[in-house]
Every structure is written in structure tokens, then in C-alpha cells.
Amino acid sequence: MSYIEFLTEHGSRLLSGAIVTMEQMVLAAILAVAIAIVMGLMRLSRNIAVRATATCYIELFRGTSLLVQLFWIFFVLPLFGITLDKFTAGFVAVGMNVGGYGAEVVRGAIQAVPRGQYEAALALNMTPLTRMRRIIFPQAILIMLPAWGNLMIELLKATALVALISVSDLMFEARQINGSTFLSVEAFGSALIIYYVMARVFISPSMRWLERFAARKMGRA
């Protein structure tokens, strides 16, 4: 079977799997960004309990395997009365995991803002919330965006694990096709190309655009 014939016969399944992968990636990214911002800010809190809570979350999700976390959310949580369907469990696990890494990016970016910016905002008698919202966090975004670009690509690749709980994503479809045809090169080669295109055509340009947009908004273009 030629590669063209392979794509003619199985291309629609790979495409449907790629769409599910994109959905998983987008939802996981939204969750990851939200968690990262909250946990990153909590890590900077002067309250010991708040700071300790964020630290425990970050260390737990960075220090354990994403695969184990995925299995816990899908197979173990129902034993405690919390049941998530496989699609939801997939992006929740990936989002919570990447959010732990992103929290440290947020914390580091905020701490990298020059100290003079804090002092200037304090001299203007801004409240801590206003100071963070209008002065510190916008500048921190510029610092953290390059690192977030890498995290988004890692997040995309991490979604491949959701196939292990039978989410019909790209990797799941590639494995199913390989199992029925034994055309490993064509099946997994196609998956490899599609993942690369997603990262190279969608994620990387989007993150570069965000960097340029944020720089223009801050007058640093």
C-alpha cells in the first residue's frame, strides 16, 4: 500500500484524532494558565498557609509522573465519589500538571520585574492589587511569554498520554490504525508529522505574535 492510499483510507480518522488533540490542548492550556497565575501569586504571598498550599501543589504535580496523575484522576477519584468522563479527565490532568510548571514561571517573572517599578507604584500610593494589576503583572507577562511558548509545546506533546484512557485523540487513532493494518511507519509517521505541524504552524507563531503584541502594548516594540 502506497502512502497516498494509506492517507486516502485512514486520513479521516487521523484528522478527527487531530481535532480531538487540539481540543484537549486548548482546554488544558486554559486550565494550566489559570492555575499557574493563581499558584504563582500564592507562592509570593506573605501568608505562610497560602504560600505552603501553593508550594505543595507545585511540588506534587512537578514531582510525580503525568501518567500516574492521569490514572489517579480517571481511575482512583471515582472511588472517592468524583467521576470525570475520559475527555474531561484527559485535559484536566494535563492542565493541572503543566499549571504546576507554569506557576514557577509566573513567580519568577514577577520577581524579575525591576525593584524600582514596585517603589514607583508605592510612591504613587497604589494599593497592592492595583500595583500588581497595572504595573507589575503586565511587565511580568513580557518576561514569561517565551517560557510559556515552550510549555505550550510540551503541553501539546503531553496530550498524547490521554490515549491511554481511550480518549480518541491523534495518538489513539494512530495506535488503532497500526493495530489493524500493522503499517507502523505510515501510522506513527503521520502522527509525528501532524504533531510537528501543530507545534510549528499553530503554537510557535501564536506565541511569537503574543510576544510582539504584549511588547507593543508596553511600548517596547
KOLFINU-464304 format. One line per 2 residues: number of its first residue (from 1); their letters; for each residue x, y, z of N, C-alpha, C. Coordinates in steps of 0.05 Angstrom, whole numbers, plus 32768, in hexadecimal, padded with zeros to 4 digits. Layout:
NUM	A	X:Y:Z:X:Y:Z:X:Y:Z ~ ...
// end
This chain:
1	MS	8011:7FE8:8000:8000:8000:8000:8012:8019:8000 ~ 800D:802B:7FED:801C:8044:7FEC:8012:8056:8002
3	YI	8023:806B:8008:801B:807E:801D:8002:808E:8015 ~ 7FFF:8093:7FFB:7FE7:80A2:7FF2:7FCF:8091:7FF7
5	EF	7FD1:8077:7FF1:7FBA:8065:7FF6:7FB4:8063:8014 ~ 7FC9:8063:8024:7FC6:8062:8041:7FB7:807A:804B
7	LT	7FBE:8092:8041:7FB1:80AB:804A:7F94:80AC:803F ~ 7F90:80A1:8028:7F74:80A1:801C:7F62:8090:802E
9	EH	7F6D:807A:8038:7F5C:8067:8047:7F5A:806F:8065 ~ 7F70:807A:8070:7F70:807F:808D:7F73:809D:8094
11	GS	7F75:80AE:8081:7F7A:80CA:8086:7F64:80D7:8097 ~ 7F4B:80CF:8091:7F34:80DB:80A0:7F36:80D5:80BE
13	RL	7F3F:80BD:80C5:7F42:80B5:80E1:7F58:80C5:80EE ~ 7F6E:80C8:80E0:7F84:80D8:80EB:7F7C:80F5:80EE
15	LS	7F6C:8100:80DB:7F63:811B:80DD:7F50:811F:80F5 ~ 7F3E:810C:80F9:7F2B:810E:8110:7F3B:810C:812A
17	GA	7F4F:80FB:812A:7F60:80F9:8142:7F70:8113:8147 ~ 7F79:8120:8132:7F88:8139:8135:7F76:814F:8140
19	IV	7F5C:814F:8138:7F49:8163:8142:7F45:815F:8160 ~ 7F42:8145:8168:7F3F:8140:8185:7F59:8148:8194
21	TM	7F70:8144:8189:7F89:814C:8195:7F8A:816A:8199 ~ 7F81:8179:8184:7F80:8196:8186:7F6D:81A0:819C
23	EQ	7F56:8192:819E:7F43:8199:81B3:7F4F:8194:81CE ~ 7F5C:817D:81D1:7F69:8177:81EB:7F7E:818C:81F1
25	MV	7F8E:8194:81DD:7FA3:81A7:81E1:7F98:81C2:81EA ~ 7F84:81CC:81DC:7F79:81E6:81E2:7F6D:81E7:81FE
27	LA	7F5D:81D3:8205:7F50:81D2:8220:7F65:81CF:8236 ~ 7F79:81BD:8231:7F8E:81BA:8244:7F9F:81D3:8248
29	AI	7FA3:81E2:8232:7FB2:81FB:8233:7FA4:8210:8244 ~ 7F8A:8212:8240:7F7A:8225:824F:7F7B:821F:826D
31	LA	7F78:8205:8273:7F7A:81FD:828F:7F96:8201:829A ~ 7FAA:81FB:828B:7FC6:81FE:8294:7FCD:821B:829A
33	VA	7FC4:822D:8288:7FCA:824A:828C:7FBC:8254:82A5 ~ 7FA3:824C:82A9:7F94:8255:82C0:7FA1:824B:82DA
35	IA	7FA9:8232:82DB:7FB6:8226:82F2:7FD1:8233:82F7 ~ 7FE0:8238:82E1:7FFB:8243:82E4:7FFA:825F:82F0
37	IV	7FE7:826F:82E7:7FE4:828A:82F1:7FDD:828A:830F ~ 7FC9:827A:8316:7FC0:8279:8332:7FD6:826E:8344
39	MG	7FE2:8258:833C:7FF7:824B:834D:8010:825C:834D ~ 8017:8269:8337:802E:827A:8337:802B:8292:834A
41	LM	8013:829E:834A:800E:82B4:835C:800E:82AA:8379 ~ 8002:8293:837D:8001:8288:8399:801D:8282:83A3
43	RL	802F:827B:8392:804B:8275:839A:8059:828F:83A4 ~ 804F:82A6:839C:805B:82BF:83A4:804C:82CC:83BC
45	SR	8038:82BE:83C6:8028:82C8:83DC:8039:82C9:83F6 ~ 8033:82DD:8407:8040:82DE:8421:8034:82CC:8435
47	NI	801C:82C1:842E:800F:82AF:8440:801B:8293:843D ~ 8025:8288:8453:8033:826F:8452:8021:8258:8448
49	AV	8008:8258:8451:7FF6:8242:8449:7FF0:8243:842B ~ 7FEC:825B:8421:7FE7:825E:8404:7FFF:8255:83F4
51	RA	8016:825F:83FD:802F:8258:83EF:8035:823A:83F0 ~ 802F:822E:8407:8034:8211:840A:8021:8201:83F9
53	TA	8008:820A:83F6:7FF5:81FC:83E5:7FFF:81FB:83C8 ~ 8007:8213:83BF:8011:8214:83A3:802A:8203:839F
55	TC	803C:8204:83B3:8055:81F4:83B1:804F:81D7:83B0 ~ 803C:81CD:83C0:8035:81B1:83C0:8029:81A9:83A5
57	YI	8018:81BA:839A:800C:81B4:8380:8022:81B2:836A ~ 8033:81C6:836A:8048:81C6:8355:805B:81AE:8357
59	EL	8063:81A9:836F:8076:8192:8373:8069:8177:836D ~ 804F:8175:8373:8041:815C:836E:803F:8157:8350
61	FR	8037:816B:8341:8032:8167:8324:804C:8168:8314 ~ 8060:8175:831E:807A:8174:8310:808A:815B:8318
63	GT	8085:8151:832F:8096:813B:8339:808B:811F:8334 ~ 8073:811D:8328:8068:8103:8322:8062:8102:8304
65	SL	805F:80E9:82FA:805B:80E5:82DD:803F:80EE:82D4 ~ 803E:80FA:82BD:8025:8102:82B2:8013:80EA:82AD
67	LV	801F:80D4:82A5:8010:80BB:82A0:8002:80B2:82B9 ~ 8011:80B2:82CF:8005:80AA:82E9:7FEF:80BD:82F1
69	QL	7FF3:80D7:82ED:7FDE:80EA:82F3:7FC5:80E6:82E2 ~ 7FC9:80DF:82C8:7FB3:80DA:82B7:7FA3:80C2:82C0
71	FW	7FB1:80AC:82C8:7FA3:8094:82D1:7F95:8099:82EC ~ 7FA1:80A9:82FD:7F94:80B0:8316:7F7A:80BF:8311
73	IF	7F7B:80D3:8300:7F63:80E3:82FB:7F4D:80D2:82EE ~ 7F54:80C0:82DC:7F40:80B1:82CD:7F37:8097:82DC
75	FV	7F4A:8089:82E9:7F43:806F:82F5:7F40:8070:8313 ~ 7F4E:8082:8321:7F4E:8082:833E:7F39:8095:834A
77	LP	7F37:80AD:833E:7F23:80C0:8349:7F07:80B5:834B ~ 7EFE:80A5:8337:7EE3:809A:833A:7EDE:808A:8354
79	LF	7EF4:807F:835F:7EF2:8070:8378:7EEB:8083:838F ~ 7EF0:809D:838B:7EEA:80B2:83A0:7ED1:80C2:8398
81	GI	7EC2:80B8:8384:7EAA:80C5:837C:7EAD:80DB:8367 ~ 7EC4:80DE:835C:7EC9:80F3:8347:7ECE:80E5:832D
83	TL	7EBB:80E6:831B:7EBD:80D8:8301:7EBE:80EC:82EA ~ 7ED2:80EA:82DA:7ED5:80FB:82C2:7ED5:80E9:82AA
85	DK	7EC8:80F2:8295:7EC9:80E3:827C:7EE5:80E4:8271 ~ 7EEC:80D2:825F:7F07:80CF:8256:7F12:80E8:8248
87	FT	7F01:80F6:8238:7F0A:810E:822B:7F11:8124:8240 ~ 7F00:8127:8253:7F05:813C:8268:7F1D:8134:8279
89	AG	7F1F:811B:8281:7F36:8112:8291:7F50:8117:8282 ~ 7F50:8114:8268:7F68:8118:8258:7F73:8134:825A
91	FV	7F62:8148:8253:7F6D:8163:8253:7F71:816E:826F ~ 7F61:8164:8282:7F65:816D:829E:7F80:8164:82A8
93	AV	7F87:814B:82A3:7FA1:8141:82AC:7FB8:8150:829F ~ 7FB7:8154:8285:7FCC:8162:8277:7FCE:817F:8280
95	GM	7FB7:818C:8283:7FB6:81A8:828B:7FC1:81AC:82A7 ~ 7FB9:819A:82BA:7FC3:819D:82D5:7FE1:8198:82D7
97	NV	7FEB:8185:82C7:8007:817F:82C7:8018:8197:82BC ~ 8010:81A1:82A5:801F:81B7:8299:801B:81D1:82A9
99	GG	8004:81D3:82B6:8000:81EA:82C8:8014:81EC:82DE ~ 801C:81D4:82E8:8031:81D4:82FD:804B:81DF:82F4
101	YG	8053:81D8:82DB:806B:81E3:82D0:8068:8201:82CA ~ 8051:8208:82BF:804B:8224:82B8:804B:8236:82D0
103	AE	8043:822C:82E7:8042:823C:8300:805E:8247:8306 ~ 8072:8237:8303:808E:8240:8308:8097:8254:82F3
105	VV	808D:8252:82DB:8093:8266:82C6:8087:8280:82CE ~ 806E:8280:82D7:8060:8298:82DF:806F:82A5:82F7
107	RG	8075:8295:830B:8083:829F:8322:809E:82AC:831B ~ 80AD:829E:830B:80C7:82A8:8303:80C5:82C2:82F3
109	AI	80B1:82C3:82E1:80AE:82DB:82D1:80A6:82F3:82E2 ~ 8095:82EF:82F5:808D:8305:8306:80A5:830F:8317
111	QA	80B4:82FC:8321:80CC:8304:8331:80E2:8311:831F ~ 80E1:830C:8305:80F5:8318:82F3:80EF:8335:82EC
113	VP	80D7:833E:82F1:80D0:835A:82EC:80E2:836C:82FD ~ 80EF:8380:82F2:8102:8391:8302:80F5:839C:831B
115	RG	8104:839C:8330:80FA:83A5:834A:80F1:83C2:8349 ~ 80FC:83D2:8337:80F4:83EE:8335:80D7:83F1:832D
117	QY	80CC:83DE:831E:80B0:83DF:8316:809E:83DC:832E ~ 80A6:83CB:8341:8096:83C8:835A:8097:83E3:8369
119	EA	80AF:83EE:836B:80B2:8406:837B:80A3:841E:836F ~ 80A3:841F:8354:8095:8435:8347:8077:8432:834B
121	AL	806C:841A:8349:8050:8415:834E:8049:841B:836B ~ 805B:8415:837D:8056:841A:839A:8056:8439:839E
123	AL	8068:8447:8390:8069:8464:8393:804F:8471:8389 ~ 8042:8464:8376:8029:846F:836C:8011:8467:837D
125	NM	8017:845A:8394:8002:8452:83A7:7FEE:843E:839C ~ 7FF8:842C:838A:7FE7:8418:837F:7FE3:8401:8394
127	TP	7FCB:83F5:8394:7FC6:83DE:83A4:7FD5:83C6:8399 ~ 7FDB:83B2:83A9:7FE9:839A:839F:7FDC:838E:8386
129	LT	7FC1:838D:8386:7FB3:8381:8370:7FB6:8392:8356 ~ 7FB3:83AC:8359:7FB6:83BE:8342:7FD3:83BE:8339
131	RM	7FE5:83BD:834B:8002:83BC:8344:8008:83A3:8333 ~ 7FFD:838C:833C:8002:8373:832D:7FF4:8374:8312
133	RR	7FDB:837D:8312:7FCB:837C:82F9:7FD4:8390:82E4 ~ 7FDD:83A7:82EC:7FE3:83BC:82D8:8001:83C0:82D3
135	II	8012:83B9:82E6:802F:83BE:82E2:803F:83A4:82E0 ~ 803C:8393:82F3:804F:837C:82F5:8047:8366:82E2
137	FP	802E:835D:82E2:8027:8345:82D2:8029:834A:82B4 ~ 8021:8361:82AA:8026:8366:828D:8043:8363:8284
139	QA	8055:836D:8295:8071:836A:828E:807B:834D:8291 ~ 806F:833F:82A5:8076:8323:82A9:806D:8312:8291
141	IL	8057:8319:8285:804E:830A:826D:8063:8309:8257 ~ 806F:8321:8253:8085:8322:823E:809B:830E:8245
143	IM	80A2:830C:825E:80B8:82FB:8266:80B0:82DD:8264 ~ 8097:82D7:826A:8090:82BA:826C:8087:82AE:8251
145	LP	8080:82BF:823D:8075:82B4:8224:8088:82A1:8216 ~ 80A2:82A6:8213:80B3:8293:8206:80B3:8277:8213
147	AW	80B3:8277:822E:80B2:825E:823C:8098:8250:8238 ~ 8082:825F:8237:8068:8253:8232:8066:8247:8216
149	GN	8075:8252:8203:8075:8246:81E9:807F:822A:81EA ~ 8095:8225:81F9:809F:820A:81FD:808C:81F8:820B
151	LM	807F:8203:8220:806B:81F4:822F:8054:81EB:821E ~ 804B:81FC:820C:8034:81F5:81FB:803B:81DF:81E8
153	IE	8054:81DE:81DE:805C:81C8:81CD:805E:81AE:81DE ~ 8069:81B0:81F6:8069:8199:8208:804D:818F:820E
155	LL	803B:81A2:8212:801F:819B:8218:8013:818B:8200 ~ 8018:8195:81E8:800E:8187:81D0:8018:816A:81D0
157	KA	8031:8166:81D4:803D:814B:81D4:8032:813A:81EB ~ 802C:8147:8202:8022:8138:8219:8006:812E:8214
159	TA	7FF7:813B:8202:7FDB:8131:81FC:7FDB:8115:81F0 ~ 7FF2:810C:81E5:7FF3:80F1:81D9:7FED:80DC:81EE
161	LV	7FF2:80E2:8208:7FED:80CE:821D:7FCF:80C9:8221 ~ 7FBE:80DB:8219:7FA1:80D7:821E:7F97:80BF:820E
163	AL	7FA6:80B6:81F9:7F9E:809E:81EA:7F9D:8086:81FC ~ 7FAC:8086:8212:7FAE:806F:8224:7F94:806C:8235
165	IS	7F83:8080:8235:7F69:807D:8242:7F53:807D:822D ~ 7F5B:8077:8214:7F49:8073:81FD:7F3B:808D:81F3
167	VS	7F48:80A4:81F7:7F3F:80BC:81EA:7F47:80B9:81CD ~ 7F35:80BD:81BB:7F3A:80B8:819E:7F49:80CF:8191
169	DL	7F61:80D5:819C:7F72:80EA:8191:7F83:80DF:817A ~ 7F96:80EF:8172:7FA7:80E7:815B:7FB7:80CE:8161
171	MF	7FC3:80CC:8178:7FD3:80B5:817F:7FC1:809C:8182 ~ 7FA9:809F:818D:7F97:8088:818F:7F90:807D:8173
173	EA	7F89:808F:8161:7F82:8087:8146:7F9A:807A:8138 ~ 7FB2:8085:813C:7FCA:807A:812F:7FCF:805D:813A
175	RQ	7FCB:8059:8153:7FCF:803F:815F:7FBA:802B:8154 ~ 7FA1:8035:8152:7F8C:8023:8148:7F92:801B:812B
177	IN	7F9A:802F:811B:7FA0:8029:80FE:7FB8:8015:80FD ~ 7FCC:801A:810D:7FE3:8008:810D:7FDB:7FEC:8115
179	GS	7FC9:7FEA:8129:7FC1:7FD0:8132:7FB1:7FC0:811E ~ 7FA3:7FCE:810C:7F93:7FBF:80F8:7FA2:7FBC:80DD
181	TF	7FB6:7FCC:80D8:7FC3:7FCB:80BE:7FE1:7FC2:80C0 ~ 7FED:7FC6:80D8:8009:7FC0:80DD:801B:7FD2:80CC
183	LS	8011:7FE9:80C3:8020:7FFC:80B4:802B:8011:80C7 ~ 803F:8009:80D7:8049:8019:80EC:8056:8033:80E2
185	VE	8065:8031:80CD:8073:8049:80C2:805F:805D:80B9 ~ 804A:8055:80AA:8036:8067:80A0:8025:8073:80B6
187	AF	801D:8062:80C9:800B:806B:80DE:8019:807F:80F1 ~ 8030:8076:80FC:803D:8087:810F:804D:809D:8102
189	GS	8056:8099:80E9:8062:80AE:80DA:804F:80C5:80D4 ~ 8036:80BE:80CE:8022:80D3:80C9:801C:80E2:80E2
191	AL	801B:80D3:80F9:8016:80E1:8113:802D:80F4:8119 ~ 8045:80EB:8114:805C:80FC:811A:805B:8116:810A
193	II	8054:8113:80F0:8053:812B:80DF:803D:813E:80E8 ~ 8026:8132:80EF:800F:8143:80F8:8016:8152:8112
195	YY	8023:8144:8125:802B:8152:813E:803F:8169:8137 ~ 8051:8164:8126:8065:8178:811E:8057:8190:8112
197	VM	8044:818B:8100:8036:81A1:80F2:8026:81B1:8107 ~ 8019:81A4:811A:800B:81B2:812F:801D:81C5:813E
199	AR	8035:81BB:8146:8048:81CB:8155:8054:81E1:8145 ~ 805B:81DB:812C:806A:81EE:811B:8058:8202:810E
201	VF	8040:81FA:8107:802E:820C:80F8:801B:821B:810A ~ 8013:820F:8120:7FFE:821B:8131:800A:8227:814B
203	IS	8018:8217:815A:8021:8220:8175:8038:8235:8173 ~ 804D:822E:8165:8064:8241:8164:805D:825C:8158
205	PS	804F:825E:8141:8048:8278:8137:8035:8287:814A ~ 8023:8279:8156:8010:8286:8169:801F:8292:8181
207	MR	8032:8284:818C:8041:828E:81A2:8053:82A5:819B ~ 805E:82A4:8183:806F:82BB:8179:805D:82D4:8175
209	WL	8045:82CF:816A:8032:82E6:8167:802B:82F2:8182 ~ 8026:82E1:8196:801F:82EB:81B0:8036:82FB:81BC
211	ER	804F:82F2:81B7:8066:8301:81C1:8068:831C:81B5 ~ 8064:831E:819A:8064:8338:818C:804D:8349:8195
213	FA	8036:833E:8199:801E:834D:81A1:8023:8359:81BD ~ 802D:8348:81D0:8032:8351:81EB:8048:8367:81EB
215	AR	805C:8364:81DA:8071:8378:81D9:8067:8392:81CF ~ 8055:8392:81BB:8049:83AB:81B0:8038:83B8:81C6
217	KM	8029:83A8:81D5:8018:83B3:81EA:8028:83C0:8200 ~ 8040:83B5:8204:8052:83C1:8218:8065:83D6:820D
219	GR	8062:83DC:81F3:8072:83F0:81E7:808F:83E7:81E3 ~ 8093:83CD:81DF:80AE:83C3:81DC:80B3:83B6:81C1
221	A	80A1:83BB:81AE:80A4:83AF:8194:80BD:83BA:8186
// end
